[in-house]
């Protein structure tokens, strides 16, 4: 089972109709299961995974 270790939260925005009625809409994160080097599975957003891979290349 993967653990959630991300601190990021999704956005809340207004969905607008042609009559300009406002309805709250939740925009969730793109969470993926990612396996760390020690073998543990964690649930990270794709932005965080991209940052991890970028830092591995420079290190």
Residue frames as qw, qx, qy, qz and C-alpha x, y, z in Angstrom:
[[0.000, 0.888, 0.459, 0.000, 0.00, 0.00, 0.00],
 [0.429, 0.418, -0.010, 0.801, 1.38, 3.42, -0.94],
 [0.303, -0.616, -0.426, 0.590, 1.69, 6.24, 1.59],
 [0.207, 0.890, 0.218, 0.343, 0.67, 9.82, 0.86],
 [0.597, -0.381, -0.140, 0.692, 3.68, 12.02, 1.66],
 [0.239, 0.435, 0.271, 0.825, 2.79, 15.03, -0.44],
 [0.101, -0.472, -0.479, 0.733, 1.72, 18.27, 1.22],
 [0.100, 0.018, -0.381, -0.919, 0.24, 19.77, -1.92],
 [0.358, 0.456, 0.697, -0.423, -3.52, 20.31, -2.20],
 [0.318, 0.445, 0.659, 0.517, -5.75, 20.77, -5.22],
 [0.034, -0.024, -0.051, -0.998, -7.37, 23.95, -6.42],
 [0.193, 0.609, 0.726, -0.254, -10.96, 25.08, -5.96],
 [0.041, -0.081, 0.325, 0.941, -12.35, 27.15, -8.77],
 [0.499, 0.435, 0.385, -0.643, -15.68, 28.38, -10.06],
 [0.294, 0.208, 0.806, 0.470, -17.24, 26.65, -13.04],
 [0.242, 0.416, 0.100, -0.871, -19.18, 29.23, -15.04],
 [0.469, 0.477, 0.736, 0.106, -22.19, 28.56, -17.25],
 [0.238, 0.426, 0.408, 0.772, -23.34, 30.77, -20.13],
 [0.302, -0.820, -0.347, -0.341, -25.73, 32.43, -17.68],
 [0.184, 0.590, -0.477, 0.624, -22.70, 33.13, -15.43],
 [0.817, -0.518, -0.024, -0.253, -23.93, 30.82, -12.67],
 [0.136, 0.633, -0.714, 0.265, -21.00, 29.92, -10.39],
 [0.953, -0.244, -0.094, -0.150, -20.61, 26.33, -9.22],
 [0.352, -0.722, 0.595, 0.013, -17.64, 25.23, -7.12],
 [0.918, 0.323, -0.229, -0.014, -15.39, 22.74, -8.91],
 [0.645, -0.628, 0.411, 0.144, -12.49, 20.83, -7.35],
 [0.648, 0.650, -0.396, 0.001, -9.31, 20.39, -9.43],
 [0.873, -0.442, 0.199, 0.055, -7.44, 17.42, -7.93],
 [0.133, -0.714, 0.640, 0.252, -3.75, 16.59, -8.17],
 [0.829, 0.352, -0.402, -0.168, -2.35, 14.00, -10.54],
 [0.532, -0.577, 0.595, -0.174, -1.16, 11.50, -7.91],
 [0.782, 0.355, -0.503, -0.095, 0.97, 8.56, -9.00],
 [0.874, -0.454, 0.165, 0.062, 2.48, 5.63, -7.10],
 [0.415, 0.769, -0.454, 0.173, 6.28, 6.00, -7.14],
 [0.930, -0.269, -0.145, 0.205, 8.82, 3.49, -5.84],
 [0.153, -0.921, 0.357, -0.017, 11.76, 5.00, -3.95],
 [0.434, 0.569, -0.695, 0.072, 15.30, 3.59, -4.05],
 [0.199, -0.289, 0.839, -0.416, 14.80, 1.71, -0.76],
 [0.143, -0.168, -0.950, -0.223, 11.75, -0.08, -2.22],
 [0.128, 0.473, 0.650, -0.581, 8.97, 1.78, -0.41],
 [0.130, 0.523, 0.621, 0.570, 5.99, 2.92, -2.44],
 [0.039, -0.455, -0.340, 0.822, 4.79, 6.47, -1.98],
 [0.301, 0.738, 0.575, 0.185, 2.04, 8.49, -3.62],
 [0.267, -0.434, 0.079, 0.857, 3.45, 11.68, -5.16],
 [0.471, 0.786, 0.179, -0.358, 2.18, 14.25, -7.61],
 [0.805, 0.431, 0.194, 0.358, 3.70, 14.16, -11.09],
 [0.150, 0.923, -0.170, 0.310, 5.29, 17.57, -10.52],
 [0.544, -0.704, 0.448, -0.087, 7.17, 16.21, -7.49],
 [0.903, 0.029, 0.379, 0.202, 8.26, 13.09, -9.39],
 [0.587, 0.733, 0.051, 0.340, 9.57, 15.29, -12.20],
 [0.127, -0.904, 0.323, -0.251, 11.54, 17.37, -9.67],
 [0.782, -0.438, 0.442, 0.028, 13.00, 14.23, -8.06],
 [0.860, 0.297, 0.291, 0.298, 14.19, 12.87, -11.40],
 [0.342, 0.875, -0.076, 0.335, 15.66, 16.25, -12.33],
 [0.368, -0.819, 0.405, -0.173, 17.62, 16.43, -9.05],
 [0.893, -0.176, 0.392, 0.133, 18.91, 12.86, -9.53],
 [0.736, 0.573, 0.117, 0.341, 20.40, 13.84, -12.90],
 [0.138, 0.886, -0.224, 0.381, 22.23, 16.87, -11.49],
 [0.621, -0.678, 0.370, -0.136, 23.54, 15.07, -8.39]]
